[in-house]
Amino acid sequence: MKFSGKMNHFQTSIFNELADYQKQKINAGCEMIDLSIGSPDLPPPEFVREELAGNVKDPSQYGYTLTGTDDFLQATVDYYKERYGVCLDAKEEALMVMGSQDGLVHLPLTITDPGDLILVPDPGYTAYETGVSLAEATPYKMPLKEENHFLPDLDAIPEEVRKKAKLMILNFPGNPIPALASREFFEKVVEFAKTYKITILHDFAYSELYYEEKPISFLSIEGARDVGIEFNSLSKSFNMAGCRIGYVVGNSEIIEALSRLKSNLDYGVFLPIQKAAVKALRNSAQFSDDLRMIYQERRDQFVNGLHQAGWSVESPKASMFVWAKVPHGIDSESFAYQLMDEAGIVVVPGQAFGEEGEGYVRIALTQDKDTLRRAAEKVKESGLFLSRINWP
């Protein structure tokens, strides 16, 4: 069987390889704690589950929805006004997607032609690379470095690249790096985009998972809607990952183009899921506060435990991830396997997210406090860090 050239971009990922090795370790009788998965381990709020369950029993709810319902789109823009002070038109500036990844992967098809440049963060969420490949565009990687607070250095982008670029992808709070963007940075992005006629895609999927500092919506910046859009999802904010529902808001022309594309790709999201999502968006305040408290307790306990084990990691300001340096003298993939062998902990090597991720691993806070405490203890028992004299 001969497949298309596009399939060369979709090889077996390190995530599958880690999962297979973990199974081998478990079959050999080893205790393994999986901190590689960036998927919530908690259920949606009870009121959301009740709304979903009640509508699932209604036989009239099983037809095609085609698009987002008026109620869902209105709930989305009302949520944005309440949370970020951004006023949007539900009919022109909001669109439902089947989880934000659906939109992230398909949007480049509406903006770029084969060979066009897309500015992507490095390291960055793996779906960005998938979208670039499907559009047959060319990625230009923007390094996210610690010395720049993990923000792209726009001044370092060559003039010829700026003139050719059609799309820039940003993600704050980020995955894999749990960094936050400043208002000043976003203002510079808007100016940059207007100068070079570049569309901005901001992935805001971790908007509700923050701790000491609330993230900034890109659309709250003056002029942002002239140049871009913002994707969000109910997967992380409301633990509805398996429901596959999200939305994109912002520039009406971009929204219309993506809507036109999606009308040829799918028939919408199951109506009971849309109704459950409306319930979530309209009753978010208390649940979001409680969810943040749970993750903050996990973060504090786990980070403190790693410090006691000799692993000097930074405490994340947002998201469900810890972005941790590996010791000198070992690459991130080798270290991830060593951590499985010697401590029974599964993490993702940073190079899985791009070349600039080398030297780090991503650790997910998607286990309960007791499991995370045990994970930190296992790292300490392994002696991996207490015995290192060349720790950076």
N, C-alpha and C positions, 0 to 999 in steps of 0.2 A: 504494500500500500504506500503510495506516495502522497505526502501531505504538503500543504502550502508552506512557503518560506516563512510566513508569520510564526509558524509553530516552533521555529528555531529560538524564538524569544521566550518560550514557555517550557523551560526545562524543570526537572525535579528540583524542588527548592530545599534549602537547608532545613526548613521547618519539617518537611517529611523525613529527612535524614535523622534529625534529632528525635522525632517521634519513634522511628524504627529502632534506634539505638536504645531509647528509653524502654521499649518493649523487651528488648533483649536483656537489659539489666533486671527488669522486673521478673522475667521468666527465670532468671538465674537466682532469684530470691533476694534481690537488693531492694531496700526501701528507697523509693524515689519520690521527690516532691517536684511537681511540674510548675515552674514559675515562668514558663515561656509563652503561655497563651494570653493574648490580649482580649479576652472575652469575659464579661462580667460573670461572676459565680453566684450572684444574688438574683432573686426573682424580681419581677416588676412589682410596683405597689399593689396592695390587695384590691384597691378600688379599680385599678386598671384590669386586673384579672377577672374581677366580677363583671365589668363592662364587656369584656371579650367573651366570657362564658355565656352571658345572657344573650348576646347577639348571635353566637354560634348556633344556638338552639332555634333561631328564627329561620324557617325555610325560605323566606323571601330574600335572604341576605347573600345568596350564592351566585348571583350573576356577575358579569364583567363590570368593573367600575370604570375602566378605560383611563381615567385621570383621578387626580385628587378631588375629593368632594368639596363643595363650598364650605362646609363646616370645618374640614381639616385645614384648608388654606386660610380661612379666617382665624382659626385658633393659632395657626403658625404666626401670622402677622401680629395678632394680639399679644402673643408671647414675646415677640421681638420688641414691641413697644414697651411692655412692662419691664422686661429684663434689661434692655439696652437703650431705651429711649429712641429707637429707630422706627419711623412711621413708613409703612409699606402698603402698597395696593395689592390686595389679595388676588385680584384677577390678572394683574399685569406683572407683578414682581415676586410671585411665589409659585413654586412647582413642587409637586410630590415626586419622590424617587423611591425606588425599592431598596432602601438603605442607601447611605451616602456613597458607598462604593460603586453602586450602579451609576450614579451621576459622575463621580470622579473619573471612572474609566471611559465613559462615553463622551464627556464634554469635549475632549480634544478633537473628536471627529467633527464637531460643529465649528471649531475655530481655526484649525490648521489644515493645510494640504500636505501631501507627502513631501518630506524634506524640510518643511518649515521648522524653525527652532522653538523649543519649549524650555523655559528656565525652570529647573527642578531643584529642590533642596537635596543636599547630600551630606549626611544620610537622610533618607525620607521613607515614607510609607510605601510599601511595595506596589500598591495599586497605581501609583503615579507612573511608574515605569511601564505597567501594563497598558495604561491609556495612551502613552506616547507610542508604544509599539503598534497598537491597533490602528492608530492614526497614521502610521508610517512616518511620523515626525522624527526630528533629531533632538535628543536631549542636550541641553547645556547645563552642567551641574554647578550649582552654587554651594560652595563649601560652608557648612555650619561649624564654626570653630569656637572653642571655649573662650579664646581671647576676644571674640566679638559677641559674647553672651549668646552664642549659638544662633545669631541672626545673620542672614546673608549680607555680604558686603557689596552693596549695589555699585559703589564706586569702583570696585575691582572688575566689573563686567566690561569687557572691551567694547569700544564704540561700534565696531562692525557687528558684534553680537547683538547689541541693543537695537540696532536698526533692522536686523533680520528676525528678531524674536517676535512671536505672535501671542504667546501665553506665558504667564508666570504662575507657578504653583507655590502657595505658602501654607503653613500649618502651625498655628499657635493657639492653645498649648499643643505641643507636638507629639508625634509618635515617629520614631522612638525617643526623641529627646524631649523631655518635659519642660521646654522653655516657654517663656511668655514674651510676646511682642510689646514694645512700648508704643504709646500714642505717637511719639516723634518718628519712630520707624515707619509706622503705617502712613503717616503724612508724607514721608519721603517716598514711599511706594506709590502713592497716588500721583505725586508730581512726576515720578519716573515713568509711570504708565501713560500719563497724558502726553508727556514729551515724546515718547517713542511709540505711541499707539499700540500698547501692549495690554491685553486682557488679563485681569487678575482673578485667579481662583483661590479663595481662602477656605481651607478645610478646618472647620470649627467643631469637630466631632466631640472634643473633650471640654466644651465650654462650661459645663456644670461641675466638672471634677477639678476643683481648685481649692486652695487652702488659705494662705494668708492674704493673697492678692487676687482680685477678680479679673479674669481675662477681658480683653477689649475686643468687641466686635469690629471687624474691619469696616462694616457698613456704617458704623457710628462716626467715621471720619468724613469730614466735609469733602465732597467730590468722589467718594468711593463708588457710589452707584453709577457714576458716569463711566467707570472703567472696569467694574467687576461684580462678582457674585460671591456668596458665602454658602457653603454646604454645611448642613448639620444633620444629626441623626438622633433617633430615640434609643439607639442601641446602648450607648454608654450612659446617657443622662437618666434613663428610666429602666435600664436592664432589659430592654426589649430586643436584644440582638437577633434572636431567631425569628422575630416578626417581620424583619426586613422592611422597615419604613423609615424614611427620612425626608428631607426637603432641601431645596435650594432657593435662596432669596437674593434679590438685587436687581441688576440691570435688566430692564424689560426686554431688550432686543436679544440678549443672550438667553434669557428664560424662554422666549418664544422659539428660538432656534433649537434649544434642547428639547422643548416640548414637541416640536415637529419631528425630531429624530425619534424620540421615545414612542410617538404614536405609531411608528413602524416596527417597534421592538417588543412591546409588551401590552398587556391588557389591564394594567393597573394592579393595585393591592387589594386583597380580600377586604370587603367592606367592614366586617367586625373588627379587623385590625385597625382600620382607619378610625373607627369610632372609639376604640380603646386609646388610640394615640391622641385624639381630641381630649379625652378625659385626662390623660397625662399632662398635656400642655396647659389645660385650664386649671389644674390642681397641683401645680409643680412645687410650690414654695416649701412646704413642710418636708415633703419627701426629699427634695434636693438638699435641704439642710441636713437631714438625717443621713443621707448617703455620703455627703462630704465628711461628716463626722466619723463614719465607719472607716472610710479610706484614710482619713488623717490619723486615726488611732493605729491602723495597720502600718502606715508609713512610719510613724514615730517609733513604734515598737521594733519594726524590722530594721530600720536604719540604725537605731541604737544598738540592736543586737549584732549587726555587721561590724559596727565600730568596735564592740567588745571582742569580736573575732579577729580584729586587726585589719579589716577591710574598710578603708577610708572612702566612703561613698558620699556624694552630695545628696542632701534631702530635697526631693522634687517639690517645686512650687505648685504643680498642677499635674493632671492626668493620673493614670494608674500604673505608671512605670518609674523605675529607678534606672538611670543611665550611669553605669558604674565603670570606672577605669579598671583595666586588667593590669597585672604586674608587668614590669619591664621584662623584656627577653622572651615573651611568648605572644603569639598572635591570638586574636579573639576567638577564632574557631577552635584552635588547640586548647585554649583555656576552658571553653565551654565543655569540651569532652572531658578534660581533666576534672572539672567541677562535678560532672556526672559520675566519673570513676571514683573520686576520692571523697566526695561529700554527698552524692546522691541528689544533687540539685540540677534541674534543667532550666537553662537560660538561653537566650538567643545571642549569638555573636554579632557584634555591631556591623561587621562587614556584610551581613545579609541585607543591610539597608543602604549600602553604598560604600565606596572606597573610604570616605571620610569617617565611617563608623568603625574603622579598624582601631584597636586599642581600647574598645569599650564592649560591654555586654548590656543587653536590655533585660531587666528583671520585672515581671509583672506582679502587682499586688493583688492578684485575683485568687487568693486563698484566705481563709479566715485567720484571725489573730494567732490562734494556737498553732496552726500549721506554719505560719510565717515565723513564729518564735522557734519552732522546732527546726525550720530551715536554717535560721541563723545559728542555732546551736550546732547543727551538723557541719556548717562551715567552720565554726570554731574548733569542733572536735577533729576536723580533718587536719588542722594545723597549717593549711595552705598559706595563710597570711602571717600567722605568728612566727613562722620560720623564715619569712622573706626579709632579707636585709636590703634589697634593692627596690623597695616600694617607692613609687614616685612621690 
